Amino acid sequence: MIIFEQLTYKNFLSTGESPTIIQMNKSPSTLIVGKNGAGKSTFLDALSFVLFGKSHRNINKPQLVNSVNGKKLLVDVFFSIGSTSYQVVRGLKPNVFEIYKNGVLVPQPANVRDYQDHLENNILKLNYRSFHQVVVLGSSNFVPFMSLPAQGRRDVVEDLLDIGVFGSMASLVRARHSTLKEQLLINKHDVDLLDKKIAVQEDHIDKLENINDDIAKAKFMELDQHEEDVNALIAEHAELKKRVDAGFKEYFKRTRKLTDERNALNLREGTLTEKLNYALNQGKFFADHTECPTCSQEIDQETRDNHILSGDYHAKEIQADIDALKVERTKLDLAGDALGLAHATIEKYNNKAASISNKIAAMETSIRMLEADLKMLDSHTGDTGAAKTDLVVLRDERETKRNEKLDMSEEMDYTVAMIEILKDTGIKTKIAKQYLPMMNQLINHYLEVMEFYVSFKLNEAFTETIKSRHRDCFSYESFSEGEKQRIDLALLFTWRQIAKLKNSVSTNILILDETFDSSLDSGGVDNLLKILQDIDDQTNVFVISHKREVLENKFKSVIEFKKTNNFSRIE
C-alpha cells in the first residue's frame, strides 16, 4: 500500500515562491475550501504533475509555471511503501525529475520516458489512468468509468487486477512469432540451396574418382548407411520432440486450470470469510446495543434476540461452507500430485530424445571419419581431397540449418500456444471473470448505501445492465446527473476495494474534487458522508468544496486557500 505523507509545491500555477506544504497522512478527513481561483484544486494538479508529469486538469506544461515569477516551478512528494521511503521531485524552468529511495537517488537512464516507466511500473504500480479511477473523483477533466469506451474500461480493470502485463507479453510474443516465420522461410531457402550444392559436389567427386576397389566401395556403402541411419534417428528425434511438446502443452493446460481453480477457491474463501465476519458483527452489534445509533430509538429485546439468532444462524451456515472448501482444496492437492507424475513421464521422453541426439552426433563423427578414409584411398587416383573437404563443410552447414529449423519450429509451437493464451478472451478474461461477482456485489452495496435502489451488473465485456425494482432496463446515460454521480461514486469506492484486495494500486488517499458541489442532492450528500465516515482507518480523505458552512463540522480538519497579491497561500 502506498502511504502518501507530504506534498510541497512552489511557483506552481497561482502559488508563488513561498512553498505550500500539505501533510497528506495527518488527518483522516480534510476539507479544502476557498473562493474560486484561490488555488483549491492546485493541490490535486500538483500531486498529479509530480507523479505523472501532467496535471489533473487539462493544462499545458508551460502554463503550469507561475506567470508572475515565470520560473523555478518545483513539486516534491514523500511517500512510503512498506518499510521503503520514496521522494519524487519534478520541476520546470529548469527541468527537474528525480526519484529517491531511502534518501538515495535512483540512477537516471538516458531516456526520461524509461525513468517515468520505472516510477509507474516498478514503484507506484499505477499509471495516470488508474490513479484517476481509484484515487480521484473530480469535476474537471474527469472521465467516469461508465463514459469510457469498451477498451478504456477494460484497460482500467486490467490495471486494477495487475493483468495489463499480459497485453505487453502478447505483443512481444506476436512480434517473435512473425520473426520466426520469416526466419523459417529463409532457412528453407538456405537448405534447398545447400541440397543443390551438395548434389553438384557429389557429382563432381564421382567424376574425379577412378578407383573401384572393394574397400572404397564398402566404405561408400557404409557411409550411405550411416547417413540413412542419421536420417532415421532425426525422424525418431522429431517424433519424440512432438510427443514431449504435446505433453508439455497438456501439462501447462492442466496446470493453468488447477491454478485457476485454486484462485477461484481462494476468492470464494475470502468472500465467505467476509460474510462470516459480517454475520458475527451483526450479532455482536445487537448484543452490545440497546438503541439505534442513527435515530436513537430503543431496540426492543425481541428484535435484538431475533437479530442475534439470525446472525449466529448465518455464521454457522457460512462456517459450514468454509469447511466444505477444505475438502475441495484437498482434491486440488491430489490433482497437483497427479500433475507431478505426468511431468516425470514427459521428462523421460525428453531424456530419450537427448540420448538420440547423442547418437546422431556419434553417427556424424563416423561419417566424417569414413569421408577421411575415402579421401586417403582416392588420393592416388584423383585430386578429390579438396572436393571432399568442401562436401563435408556443405553437409555440416546443412545439418546446422536443419537443427536451426528444429529449434525454430519448436519455438513456433510455443508462440502459437502463448498467443492463444494471451488473447483478450484468454487468461485475462478468466482472471477478470473471477472478480466480476465481487465487483458487482460491491457496486450494488454502495448504491444501496446512497439510497439508489437499482440492480447494477457489469458483464465480461464491462458493459452495464441496470434494472429497476420493476425490472425495467436502463443504461448509464438514461439517468439524471445526480444519479450518474451516485453510480460514479459506487464505482470509485468499488475500485478502491478491489485495488486494496489485489494490493496493486492501494493508497491511503482519496480526493473528491467539488463532488459535493455538483449534482448530488441533500440525501446524496448525507449518504456520501456516511460512506466517508465508515471508510477504513488507513484512508486520508480530502474533499475540495465551496460548501464550507455545510461541511465544515463534518471533517476533522480544514485547509483554506486564499489569494493575496495574486499568489495563493494556505490561511
C-alpha positions in Angstrom: 0.0 0.0 0.0 1.2 3.5 -0.9 1.2 5.9 2.1 1.4 9.4 0.8 3.0 11.6 3.5 3.7 15.2 2.4 3.3 17.3 -0.8 5.2 20.5 -1.3 5.0 22.9 -4.3 6.0 26.4 -5.3 5.7 28.6 -8.4 3.0 26.2 -9.5 0.0 27.9 -11.1 -1.1 30.6 -8.7 1.4 29.6 -6.0 4.4 31.8 -5.5 8.0 31.3 -4.3 6.8 30.6 -0.8 6.3 26.8 -0.6 2.8 25.3 0.0 3.1 22.2 2.2 0.3 19.7 2.7 0.5 16.9 5.2 -1.3 14.0 3.5 -1.5 11.4 6.3 -2.1 13.8 9.2 -5.9 13.8 9.3 -8.4 11.1 8.4 -10.6 13.7 6.8 -9.7 17.2 5.4 -12.0 19.8 3.9 -10.2 22.1 1.4 -12.1 25.4 0.9 -11.6 28.8 -0.7 -13.1 31.1 -3.3 -13.0 30.5 -7.0 -9.4 30.8 -8.2 -8.0 30.7 -4.7 -6.0 27.5 -5.5 -8.0 24.7 -4.0 -7.6 22.3 -6.9 -4.0 23.3 -7.4 -3.1 20.7 -4.7 -4.6 18.0 -6.9 -2.8 19.3 -10.1 0.5 19.4 -8.2 0.1 15.8 -7.0 -0.7 14.6 -10.5 2.1 16.5 -12.0 4.8 15.3 -9.7 3.8 11.7 -10.1 2.9 11.6 -13.8 4.4 14.7 -15.4 0.9 16.2 -16.3 -1.7 18.0 -14.2 -5.1 16.7 -13.2 -6.8 19.4 -15.3 -6.1 19.8 -19.0 -3.4 22.4 -18.6 -0.3 22.6 -20.9 3.0 22.3 -19.1 4.3 25.8 -19.9 1.1 27.2 -18.3 1.8 25.4 -15.0 4.7 27.8 -14.2 3.6 30.7 -12.2 3.1 33.6 -14.7 4.4 36.3 -12.3 7.7 34.6 -11.3 8.0 32.7 -14.6 10.5 30.1 -13.4 11.6 27.6 -10.7 8.4 25.5 -10.6 9.2 22.7 -8.1 7.0 20.0 -6.7 8.0 17.1 -4.4 6.1 14.4 -2.7 7.1 12.0 0.1 5.5 8.5 0.3 6.3 5.1 1.6 5.6 1.5 0.5 6.1 -0.9 3.3 9.4 -0.1 5.0 10.8 1.7 2.0 10.5 5.5 1.8 10.5 7.5 -1.5 10.7 11.1 -2.6 9.8 12.2 -6.2 10.9 15.7 -7.3 9.8 17.3 -10.5 10.2 20.9 -11.8 10.1 23.2 -14.8 12.4 26.0 -15.7 14.8 24.4 -15.1 13.5 20.8 -15.8 13.9 18.5 -12.8 12.9 14.9 -12.4 14.5 12.9 -9.6 13.5 9.8 -7.6 15.0 9.0 -4.2 14.7 5.6 -2.5 15.5 5.7 1.2 17.3 9.0 0.6 19.5 7.7 -2.3 19.0 9.0 -5.8 17.7 6.2 -8.1 20.1 6.2 -11.2 18.6 8.0 -14.2 18.6 6.4 -17.6 19.3 8.5 -20.7 15.6 8.3 -21.7 13.3 10.2 -19.4 10.4 8.0 -20.5 12.2 5.0 -19.1 12.6 6.8 -15.8 8.9 7.6 -15.7 8.1 3.9 -16.7 10.2 2.8 -13.7 8.3 5.1 -11.4 4.9 3.9 -12.6 5.6 0.2 -13.2 8.1 -0.7 -10.5 7.3 1.7 -7.7 3.8 3.1 -7.8 2.3 0.1 -9.7 -0.3 2.6 -11.1 -0.5 4.9 -14.1 -2.3 8.2 -14.7 -5.4 6.5 -15.8 -5.7 4.1 -12.8 -4.8 6.9 -10.4 -7.8 9.0 -11.6 -10.1 6.0 -11.3 -9.1 4.8 -7.9 -7.8 7.9 -6.1 -9.6 10.9 -7.6 -13.2 11.8 -8.3 -13.2 15.3 -9.8 -15.5 17.6 -11.7 -12.7 18.8 -14.1 -11.0 16.7 -16.7 -12.5 13.5 -15.1 -13.9 10.8 -17.4 -16.1 8.5 -15.3 -15.6 4.8 -15.9 -19.1 4.5 -17.4 -18.2 7.1 -20.0 -15.1 5.3 -21.2 -15.2 3.3 -24.4 -15.1 -0.5 -24.1 -11.3 -0.7 -24.4 -10.9 2.1 -21.9 -13.0 0.2 -19.4 -11.0 -3.0 -20.0 -7.7 -1.1 -19.5 -8.8 0.3 -16.2 -9.9 -3.1 -14.8 -6.7 -4.8 -16.2 -4.6 -2.1 -14.3 -6.6 -2.8 -11.1 -6.1 -6.5 -11.4 -2.4 -6.3 -12.4 -3.1 -8.2 -15.6 -2.2 -5.5 -18.1 1.2 -7.1 -18.4 -0.3 -9.9 -20.4 -1.1 -7.5 -23.1 2.5 -6.4 -23.3 3.6 -10.1 -23.3 1.1 -10.8 -26.2 2.7 -8.0 -28.3 6.1 -9.4 -27.7 5.1 -13.0 -28.5 3.3 -11.9 -31.7 6.4 -10.0 -32.8 8.6 -13.0 -32.1 6.1 -15.3 -34.0 6.3 -13.0 -37.0 10.1 -13.0 -36.9 10.2 -16.8 -36.6 8.0 -17.2 -39.7 10.4 -15.1 -41.7 13.4 -16.9 -40.4 11.9 -20.3 -41.3 11.3 -19.2 -44.9 15.0 -18.1 -45.1 16.1 -21.4 -43.5 14.1 -23.4 -46.1 15.7 -21.4 -48.9 19.2 -22.0 -47.5 18.6 -25.8 -47.1 17.3 -26.1 -50.6 20.4 -24.2 -51.9 22.7 -26.4 -49.9 21.0 -29.6 -51.2 21.7 -28.5 -54.7 25.3 -27.6 -53.9 25.9 -31.0 -52.3 24.4 -32.8 -55.3 26.7 -30.9 -57.6 29.7 -31.5 -55.4 29.0 -35.2 -55.1 28.7 -35.5 -58.9 32.0 -33.6 -59.2 33.7 -36.1 -56.8 32.2 -39.1 -58.8 33.8 -37.8 -61.9 37.2 -37.4 -60.2 37.1 -40.9 -58.7 38.7 -43.6 -60.8 39.0 -46.2 -58.1 36.6 -49.1 -58.0 38.3 -51.5 -55.5 36.2 -53.3 -52.9 37.5 -51.3 -49.9 36.3 -48.0 -51.4 33.0 -49.5 -52.4 32.4 -50.9 -48.9 33.2 -47.6 -47.3 30.8 -45.8 -49.6 28.1 -48.3 -48.7 28.9 -47.8 -45.0 28.8 -44.0 -45.5 25.4 -44.2 -47.2 24.1 -46.5 -44.4 25.3 -44.1 -41.7 23.5 -41.2 -43.5 20.4 -43.3 -43.7 20.6 -44.1 -40.0 21.1 -40.5 -39.2 18.0 -39.5 -41.1 16.1 -42.2 -39.3 17.3 -41.0 -36.0 16.4 -37.4 -36.9 12.9 -38.6 -37.7 12.7 -40.5 -34.5 14.0 -37.5 -32.6 11.4 -35.2 -34.2 8.6 -37.7 -33.3 9.8 -37.8 -29.7 10.0 -34.0 -29.5 6.5 -33.8 -30.9 5.3 -36.1 -28.0 7.3 -34.0 -25.5 5.8 -30.8 -26.8 2.3 -32.2 -26.8 2.9 -33.5 -23.2 4.1 -30.1 -22.0 1.2 -28.3 -23.7 -1.3 -30.6 -21.9 0.7 -30.2 -18.7 0.7 -26.4 -18.9 -3.0 -26.5 -19.7 -3.8 -28.6 -16.7 -1.5 -26.5 -14.6 -3.3 -23.3 -15.6 -6.7 -25.0 -14.9 -5.5 -26.1 -11.5 -4.2 -22.6 -10.8 -7.5 -21.1 -11.9 -9.4 -23.5 -9.6 -7.1 -22.7 -6.7 -7.5 -18.9 -7.3 -11.3 -19.3 -7.5 -11.2 -21.3 -4.3 -9.2 -18.6 -2.5 -11.6 -16.0 -3.8 -14.6 -17.9 -2.6 -12.9 -18.5 0.8 -12.2 -14.8 1.1 -15.8 -13.9 0.2 -17.2 -16.4 2.7 -14.8 -15.1 5.4 -16.0 -11.6 4.8 -19.6 -12.7 5.0 -18.8 -14.6 8.2 -17.3 -11.5 9.8 -20.3 -9.5 8.7 -22.7 -12.0 10.3 -20.7 -12.1 13.5 -20.5 -8.3 13.7 -24.3 -8.1 13.1 -24.9 -10.4 16.1 -22.4 -8.5 18.2 -23.9 -5.1 17.3 -27.4 -6.2 18.6 -25.8 -7.9 21.6 -24.0 -4.7 22.6 -26.5 -2.0 21.6 -30.0 -1.4 23.1 -30.8 1.7 21.0 -30.3 2.6 17.3 -27.2 4.8 16.8 -29.0 6.6 13.9 -32.4 7.5 15.3 -31.6 6.9 19.0 -34.8 4.9 19.4 -34.7 1.9 21.8 -34.4 -1.5 20.2 -36.8 -4.0 21.9 -35.3 -7.2 23.3 -37.2 -9.4 20.9 -35.8 -7.6 17.9 -32.3 -7.8 19.3 -32.7 -11.5 20.1 -34.0 -12.2 16.6 -31.1 -10.4 15.0 -28.6 -12.2 17.3 -30.1 -15.6 16.5 -30.2 -14.7 12.8 -26.5 -13.7 12.9 -25.5 -16.9 14.7 -27.5 -19.0 12.2 -25.9 -17.4 9.2 -22.5 -17.6 10.7 -22.9 -21.3 11.2 -24.1 -21.8 7.6 -21.1 -19.8 6.3 -18.7 -21.7 8.5 -20.1 -24.9 7.1 -19.4 -23.6 3.6 -15.8 -22.7 4.6 -15.3 -26.2 6.0 -16.6 -27.6 2.7 -13.9 -25.6 0.8 -11.2 -27.6 2.7 -12.4 -30.8 1.0 -12.2 -29.1 -2.4 -8.7 -27.9 -1.5 -7.6 -31.5 -0.7 -8.9 -32.6 -4.1 -6.9 -29.9 -5.8 -3.8 -31.0 -3.9 -4.3 -34.6 -5.2 -4.7 -33.2 -8.7 -1.3 -31.4 -8.2 0.3 -34.7 -7.3 -1.0 -36.2 -10.4 0.5 -33.4 -12.5 3.8 -34.1 -10.9 3.7 -37.7 -12.1 2.7 -36.5 -15.6 5.7 -34.2 -15.6 8.0 -37.1 -14.8 6.8 -39.1 -17.7 7.3 -36.1 -20.1 10.9 -35.8 -18.7 11.5 -39.5 -19.5 10.6 -38.8 -23.2 12.8 -35.7 -23.1 15.8 -37.7 -21.8 15.3 -40.3 -24.6 15.3 -37.5 -27.2 18.6 -36.2 -25.7 20.1 -39.7 -25.9 19.1 -39.9 -29.6 20.8 -36.5 -30.2 24.0 -38.0 -28.8 23.6 -41.0 -31.2 23.2 -38.6 -34.1 26.3 -36.8 -33.1 28.3 -40.1 -32.9 27.0 -41.1 -36.3 28.1 -37.8 -37.8 31.5 -38.3 -36.4 31.7 -41.8 -38.0 30.6 -40.2 -41.3 33.4 -37.7 -41.1 35.9 -40.5 -40.4 34.6 -42.5 -43.4 35.0 -39.5 -45.6 38.5 -39.0 -44.3 39.3 -42.7 -45.2 37.9 -42.3 -48.6 40.0 -39.2 -49.1 43.1 -41.2 -48.4 42.0 -44.1 -50.7 41.3 -41.7 -53.5 44.4 -39.6 -53.3 46.3 -41.9 -55.8 43.6 -41.8 -58.4 42.5 -38.2 -58.4 42.7 -35.0 -56.6 39.4 -35.4 -54.7 40.7 -34.3 -51.2 39.8 -30.7 -51.5 36.4 -31.5 -53.1 35.5 -33.9 -50.3 36.6 -31.4 -47.7 34.2 -28.9 -49.3 31.5 -31.6 -49.3 31.9 -32.1 -45.6 31.7 -28.4 -44.9 28.5 -28.3 -47.0 26.9 -31.2 -45.2 27.8 -29.7 -41.8 26.3 -26.4 -42.8 23.2 -28.2 -44.0 23.0 -30.1 -40.7 23.3 -26.9 -38.8 20.5 -25.4 -40.8 18.3 -28.4 -40.1 19.0 -28.1 -36.4 18.1 -24.5 -36.5 14.8 -25.4 -38.2 14.0 -27.9 -35.5 14.7 -25.3 -32.8 12.7 -22.6 -34.6 9.8 -25.0 -35.3 9.7 -25.9 -31.6 9.7 -22.2 -30.6 6.9 -21.5 -33.1 4.7 -24.1 -31.4 5.2 -22.3 -28.1 4.5 -18.9 -29.5 1.2 -20.2 -31.1 0.2 -21.6 -27.7 1.2 -18.4 -25.9 -0.7 -16.2 -28.4 -3.9 -18.2 -27.8 -3.4 -17.9 -24.0 -2.7 -14.2 -24.0 -5.7 -13.1 -26.2 -8.2 -10.8 -24.6 -10.6 -13.8 -24.4 -7.9 -15.9 -22.8 -6.2 -15.7 -19.4 -7.1 -12.0 -18.9 -10.8 -12.7 -19.3 -10.6 -15.7 -17.0 -9.0 -13.7 -14.2 -11.4 -10.7 -14.6 -14.4 -13.1 -14.6 -13.3 -14.4 -11.2 -13.6 -10.8 -9.8 -16.8 -9.8 -11.6 -19.3 -11.2 -8.9 -17.4 -9.3 -6.2 -17.2 -6.1 -8.2 -21.0 -6.2 -8.9 -21.7 -7.0 -5.3 -19.7 -4.0 -4.1 -21.2 -1.6 -6.6 -24.7 -2.6 -5.6 -23.8 -2.3 -1.9 -22.6 1.3 -2.3 -25.6 2.2 -4.5 -27.9 0.9 -1.7 -26.0 3.0 0.9 -26.6 6.0 -1.3 -30.3 5.0 -1.5 -30.2 4.4 -5.2 -32.1 1.1 -5.5 -31.3 -0.4 -8.8 -29.6 -3.7 -9.8 -26.3 -2.9 -11.5 -24.3 -5.6 -13.3 -21.1 -5.5 -15.4 -20.5 -8.4 -17.8 -17.2 -9.8 -19.1 -17.0 -7.0 -21.7 -17.6 -4.5 -18.9 -20.9 -3.4 -20.4 -23.5 -2.4 -17.8 -27.0 -3.8 -17.3 -29.1 -1.7 -15.0 -32.5 -2.7 -13.8 -35.0 -1.0 -11.6 -37.2 -2.7 -8.9 -39.8 -3.2 -11.6 -37.2 -4.9 -13.8 -37.1 -2.1 -16.3 -33.8 -1.9 -18.1 -31.7 1.2 -18.3 -28.3 2.4 -19.5 -26.0 4.8 -17.6 -27.0 7.6 -19.9 -30.6 7.1 -19.0 -30.2 8.7 -15.6 -30.0 12.2 -14.3 -26.7 13.8 -13.4 -27.2 13.2 -9.7 -28.0 9.5 -10.3 -25.0 9.2 -12.6 -22.8 10.7 -9.9 -24.1 8.1 -7.4 -23.0 5.4 -9.9 -19.6 7.1 -10.4 -19.1 7.2 -6.6 -20.1 3.5 -6.2 -17.6 2.6 -8.9 -14.9 4.7 -7.3 -15.3 3.0 -3.9 -15.5 -0.4 -5.6 -12.3 0.1 -7.5 -10.6 1.1 -4.2 -11.8 -2.1 -2.6 -10.7 -4.2 -5.5 -7.3 -2.4 -5.5 -6.9 -3.0 -1.8 -7.8 -6.7 -2.2 -5.2 -7.0 -5.0 -2.7 -4.7 -3.2 -1.9 -3.3 -6.6 -2.8 0.3 -6.6 -4.0 0.6 -3.0 -3.2 4.1 -1.4 -4.1 6.0 1.7 -5.6 9.0 -0.1 -9.0 9.6 -1.6 -9.6 13.0 -3.2 -13.1 14.3 -4.1 -12.8 17.5 -6.2 -16.1 19.5 -5.9 -18.1 16.3 -5.8 -20.4 17.8 -3.0 -20.9 20.9 -5.1 -22.2 19.3 -8.3 -25.3 17.1 -8.9 -25.8 15.4 -5.5 -29.0 16.3 -3.7 -29.1 16.6 0.1 -29.8 12.9 0.5 -26.9 12.0 -1.7 -24.6 14.3 0.3 -25.6 12.7 3.6 -25.1 9.2 2.2 -21.7 10.1 0.7 -20.7 11.5 4.1 -21.8 8.3 5.7 -19.6 6.2 3.4 -16.6 8.5 4.0 -17.1 8.3 7.8 -17.2 4.4 7.6 -14.1 4.2 5.4 -11.1 2.3 6.8 -8.7 4.0 9.3 -5.8 4.0 6.8 -7.5 6.3 4.3 -7.0 10.0 4.4 -9.9 11.8 2.6 -9.5 15.2 1.0 -12.7 17.0 -0.1 -12.4 20.1 -2.2 -15.6 22.2 -1.9 -17.2 25.6 -1.8 -19.7 24.5 0.8 -17.7 25.3 3.9 -20.7 26.3 6.0 -22.4 23.0 5.3 -19.5 20.6 5.5 -17.0 22.2 8.0 -18.3 20.3 11.1 -18.2 17.0 9.2 -14.4 16.9 8.8 -11.5 16.5 11.3 -9.5 19.4 9.7 -10.0 22.3 7.3 -7.5 23.9 4.9 -8.5 27.3 3.5 -6.8 28.7 0.4 -6.7 32.5 -0.1 -5.2 34.6 -2.8 -3.2 37.6 -1.6 -1.3 39.8 -4.1 -2.1 37.4 -6.9 -0.5 34.5 -5.0 -2.4 31.5 -3.5 -1.5 30.5 0.1 -2.9 28.4 2.9 -4.7 30.5 5.5 
